[in-house]
Amino acid sequence: MRSACIMMVCLLLVGCVYEVPLATESQQDVDKALLGTWQTVEADGKVRELLVLPLGAKEYLVSYPSKAPDGMFFRAFVAQAGPMPIMQFQFLGVANGEAPDGRRVYHFGTFRLDGPQLVLRLINPEVVSKDVTSTEALVKAMAAQRENPALFAEPVTFQRLGK
């Protein structure tokens, strides 16, 4: 199960899943409790860091893995899929200067803060098709699956560093 968790975070490294955004802007202010450096330990003992910074009053800049030469950068904010708040991640590029080379630049997930832990769960593209062609279709697909226990992949837990 730990390997499955790490694999879900690695999706952020391999490539994005969706072509359409859930929203174009956030209606929710940045949660200062999310800001900072977080880490997770992979099954092989390798430590990966996640850096979350404010990018204006309603958005985040996310870097994962934050200290790697191939670290990826994302614009993130909370969007709504019907009644569900969802974190939208938009791939911006890689630390070495590479920019996205395709239209699939979005991931979606939920997060939960539990004391010094950040728990991230990404939307399962086997439940919400990666081939949706509009924001409206994406919102409907997520809302239709909101009670499906397989809607989200296994959680990945990060520990807060520093605070």
C-alpha positions in Angstrom: 0.0 0.0 0.0 2.9 2.4 0.8 4.1 1.8 -2.8 0.7 2.7 -4.2 0.8 6.0 -2.2 4.2 6.9 -3.5 3.0 6.0 -7.1 0.2 8.5 -6.8 2.6 11.3 -5.9 4.9 10.2 -8.7 2.0 10.9 -11.1 2.9 14.5 -10.5 6.4 13.7 -11.8 5.4 11.5 -14.8 2.8 13.7 -16.4 -0.5 15.4 -15.9 -3.8 13.7 -16.5 -6.5 16.2 -17.5 -6.6 18.8 -20.4 -9.4 21.0 -18.9 -9.4 22.9 -15.7 -12.1 22.6 -13.0 -12.0 26.4 -12.6 -10.0 29.4 -13.8 -9.7 31.1 -10.4 -10.2 30.3 -6.7 -12.9 31.8 -4.6 -11.1 30.7 -1.4 -8.2 32.5 0.3 -4.9 30.7 0.9 -4.8 28.6 4.0 -1.6 29.6 5.8 -1.5 26.3 7.5 -0.6 24.6 4.2 2.4 26.9 3.6 5.9 25.5 4.2 8.0 22.4 3.5 6.6 18.9 3.8 8.3 15.6 3.3 7.4 12.0 2.6 9.6 8.9 2.8 9.4 6.4 -0.1 9.5 2.7 0.4 13.2 2.6 -0.5 13.9 5.2 2.2 14.3 8.2 -0.2 13.0 11.4 1.2 11.0 13.7 -1.1 10.0 17.3 -0.2 7.0 19.2 -1.2 7.2 23.0 -0.9 4.0 25.1 -0.8 4.2 28.9 -1.1 1.6 31.6 -1.5 1.1 32.8 -5.1 -1.2 35.8 -4.4 -4.1 35.8 -2.0 -6.0 32.8 -3.4 -3.3 30.6 -5.1 -0.3 28.5 -4.2 3.0 27.7 -5.9 3.8 24.1 -5.3 7.2 22.4 -6.0 7.7 18.7 -5.9 10.3 17.3 -5.3 11.3 20.7 -4.1 15.1 20.3 -4.1 15.6 18.2 -7.2 17.0 19.4 -10.5 13.9 17.9 -12.2 11.5 19.3 -9.6 8.2 20.3 -11.0 6.2 23.5 -10.3 2.4 23.8 -10.1 -0.1 26.6 -9.7 -2.7 25.3 -7.3 -5.9 26.5 -5.7 -9.1 25.2 -4.3 -11.9 24.9 -6.8 -15.5 23.5 -6.5 -16.8 20.3 -8.2 -20.4 20.7 -7.3 -20.5 20.5 -3.4 -16.9 19.1 -3.3 -13.9 21.4 -2.7 -11.0 20.1 -4.9 -7.4 21.3 -5.1 -6.5 22.0 -8.8 -2.9 21.6 -9.8 -1.7 23.1 -13.0 1.7 22.1 -14.2 3.9 25.1 -15.0 7.3 23.5 -15.7 10.4 21.9 -14.4 13.3 23.4 -12.4 15.6 22.9 -15.4 13.5 25.3 -17.4 11.4 22.8 -19.4 7.8 23.9 -20.0 4.8 21.7 -20.5 4.8 20.1 -24.0 1.1 19.1 -24.2 -2.4 20.0 -23.2 -2.6 17.6 -20.2 -1.5 20.0 -17.5 -4.0 19.4 -14.7 -4.3 17.1 -11.7 -7.0 17.3 -9.1 -7.1 16.1 -5.5 -8.1 16.7 -1.9 -6.0 17.5 1.0 -6.4 17.2 4.8 -4.3 18.8 7.5 -4.0 16.7 10.6 -1.6 18.4 13.0 1.9 18.1 11.5 0.6 16.0 8.6 -0.7 16.8 5.2 -2.6 14.0 3.6 -3.0 14.3 -0.2 -5.3 12.1 -2.4 -5.5 12.6 -6.2 -8.5 11.9 -8.3 -8.4 8.4 -9.8 -8.5 8.8 -13.7 -10.0 5.4 -13.9 -13.1 6.7 -12.2 -13.2 10.2 -13.7 -12.1 9.8 -17.3 -9.0 11.8 -18.3 -10.7 12.2 -21.7 -13.4 14.8 -20.6 -13.4 17.7 -23.0 -15.0 20.5 -21.0 -15.0 22.0 -17.6 -18.7 21.4 -17.4 -18.2 17.6 -18.2 -15.4 17.4 -15.6 -17.6 18.9 -12.9 -20.5 16.6 -13.7 -18.2 13.5 -13.8 -16.7 14.4 -10.4 -20.1 15.1 -8.9 -21.6 11.9 -10.2 -18.8 9.9 -8.6 -18.6 11.8 -5.3 -19.9 8.7 -3.3 -17.6 6.2 -5.1 -15.0 5.0 -2.7 -12.6 4.6 -5.6 -12.9 8.3 -6.6 -9.6 9.1 -4.9 -6.3 7.2 -5.0 -4.6 6.0 -1.9 -3.5 8.9 0.4 0.0 10.1 0.5 1.1 11.5 3.9 3.6 14.3 4.3 5.2 15.5 7.5 5.7 19.2 8.2 9.3 20.3 8.4 10.3 23.3 10.4 7.3 24.7 12.3 
